Amino acid sequence: IRTRFPPEPNGYLHLGHAKSILLNFGLAAQYGGRCHLRFDDTNPEKESIEYVNSIKDMVRWLGFDWIDEHGEEHLYYASDYFEQLYQFAEKLIEAGHAYIDSQDADTIRAQRGQLHEAGQNSPYRDRPASESLDLFRRMRAGEFPEGAHVLRAKIDMAASFIVMRDPVIYRIRYVHHHRTGDAWCIYPMYDFTHCISDALENITHSLCTLEFENNRPLYNWVLERLVEVGVFAQPLPEQTEFARLNLTYAITSKRKLLQLVENHHVDGWDDPRMMTLVGVRRRGFTPESLRLFAERIGVSKADSWIEMGVLEQAVRDDLDAKAPRAVAVLKPLKLIIDNYPEGQFEDCHAPNHPLKPELGQRTMPFGRELWIEAEDFQEIPEKGFRRLFPGNKARLKYGYIVECTGCDKDENGKVIAVHCTYLPDTKSGTPGADSVKVKGNLHWVSAAHAYPAEVRLYDRLFSVPAPGARREGDAPEVERNFLDDLNQSSKTIITAMLEPSLKDALPEQRFQFERHGYFAADRVDSKPGAPVFNRTVTLKDSWGKAG
């Protein structure tokens, strides 16, 4: 079999594209076939080499390539076929299957009719083929302004599918193309180009999302007419549709994604809250987690909504097995061990992964002053609280058992330090470790050795499952804007205290910060010896059943 992934280079890929990449490249690999990467670059006004390069990067990041095992490259551009497309259009004109319409776009649109109302024939529909051919050649030569003429397929203005009502297949555009420069001033439409590109590349299975289902009759019509005039032969490519990815708490519309970027609601296309592939990569998602997600949701022809929690759980399940553990204190509060010698330090040892002893251990320095989470101390404990409060004992994970003796406060009554004493014979890993039983367990880092780092706590970009959609109880006249549903708490920047080994983290290196979730060193803003961390996903689903 031969499949293709055919993006338009007019934006950054999103999770819906990942589903298509995994399907097309995956099926080809499964059946020993080929998958082509083809850029449908027929709309130069919105396309750029920036998008081309980004798309290539993302296909490779997901683990695929367009160079086969024999070294043959299967990278294509619709613009490579501009001359052939033009010649094929001439053949359709000569065969009476296309004509030049000299009406403006608004008139053509109005004549197309409605779903249950037939369209009206253009007054130019029966223009002689010789006249249409002459006009088409003069369009190519640049003799006419934009909008003066278009080339339309001659099908059926009463067709039940509106797309079959003499669709426009060529228009005049004086726009510089990122590959062909100014060589062309007429450009083919997507529906004309796409099926022909598939046939030229001997594609067997043209897989696309359900919104192209109504376009399938046009796909087949163009190819069948070109068979009649001797351009192609049977068998022709077969178009098959599958449901697009609809993900709760997210949007994948290019227009809306662009609006978020241009209006500065996010920090660019690679903002880790965006469901673009560059965004989720920066957040810390792995290619394997996206593959796992795609396997779990499967492929069907039924449109449905996938819960964001399914995606997040796939990320957790993937990272749980591979991410080394580390300690980070996100809301630091000083813990002073009054009976530990000042200026003295010792090593504690923590496993890099609790289920993978072969990954070894890391050393965590321990001293008189530590950082703990502010939530791990309560001066007056609530019922069931098991961590530090005056008179209670708790274990410092990988270290000693300590007993809280009190706290220091500032002039406003805020707790600024907690005091305790430690039990010297209770160090983890020693025979006395279990001599005292406690229920509370705290994580910590040495105040003298901690690495203060910028940590970005990311959450879902939207606060409701269907951004911009009407909700139960809305008055008939109410129209909602998806921007009104932005989650104002989707990004929080803090300075956290991290165990010292994290200072050497490399960009895109991922960790489980114990108790908190999975984090990745930012691939853009991290510097050698000064990584910035992004929260990829929490340890548990904090959105509950709603997410």
Helices and strands as residue ranges (DSSP letters): E 2-5, H 15-30, E 34-39, G 44-46, H 49-61, E 75-77, G 78-81, H 82-94, E 98-101, H 105-111, H 129-140, E 150-153, G 162-164, E 168-172, E 186-188, H 190-200, E 205-209, G 210-215, H 216-228, E 238-242, E 246-247, H 254-262, H 277-283, H 287-297, E 305-306, H 308-322, E 325-326, E 328-329, E 332-337, E 346-351, G 357-359, E 361-366, E 369-373, G 374-376, E 393-396, E 401-409, E 415-422, G 424-426, G 431-434, E 441-442, E 444-446, E 451-458, G 482-485, E 491-498, G 500-504, E 510-513, E 517-521, E 533-538, G 544-546
